[in-house]
Amino acid sequence: MAKGSWKEKRGILIAFLGPDDDATDFLPAELPKSRLKGQRTSLNRRSLVEVPRSGRSTLSDYYAPRLADMNPNEEGQQHAN
């Protein structure tokens, strides 16, 4: 999110996070901290979503949107507003 704008992201649901759960507990230990795009902890219930980067990159970034911002699609993937 930049300057108050929303960008839709599509990815694969990794985990549901409760209040105060640390998102990094659900990620590989060797993953660079810069790949988590969001807060490690929150007072809100959230999901942890793996979002592939566009273009030729084979890397993925990880986002932790609030559950209220999630919309499942028919293919079983999730997307966040």
Beta strands, then each sheet from edge to edge (+ up, - down):
strand 1: 9-17
strand 2: 36-37
strand 3: 46-52
strand 4: 60-63
strand 5: 70-72
strand 6: 78-80
sheet 1: 2+ 4+ 3- 1+ 6- 5+
end
